[in-house]
């Protein structure tokens, strides 16, 4: 763990928010990362106590930095780098009912049930 300020793209990679530094850099360049409410470039230096808002692959994340690191860490040490204030993930879409394979084409009755499920009448 480091005591000197660290680049935001390196910290996001070390904390395992993004899989690679390239993805973290692209997120910063795409204005998907904010530090204390301001959009930042990949070279922005972060310090302990900064609040990070980012659009990550897992969804929107809101983090407060507790420790600094510039090398990618394992999952358990990485979680010690931040305090997570992210909103809960949206509920999963149930989608369409699954038909077992091998039953052939849907019957007229099956098709009508499917239409009702989709919101038809």
Secondary structure, DSSP 8 states (H G I E B T S, - for coil): -BSS-EEHHHHHHHTTSSSSHHHHHHHHHTT-EEETTEE--TT-EE-TT-EEEEEETTEEEEEEE-SB-SS---HHHHHTTEEE-----------S----TTS-S--HHHHHHHHHHHT--
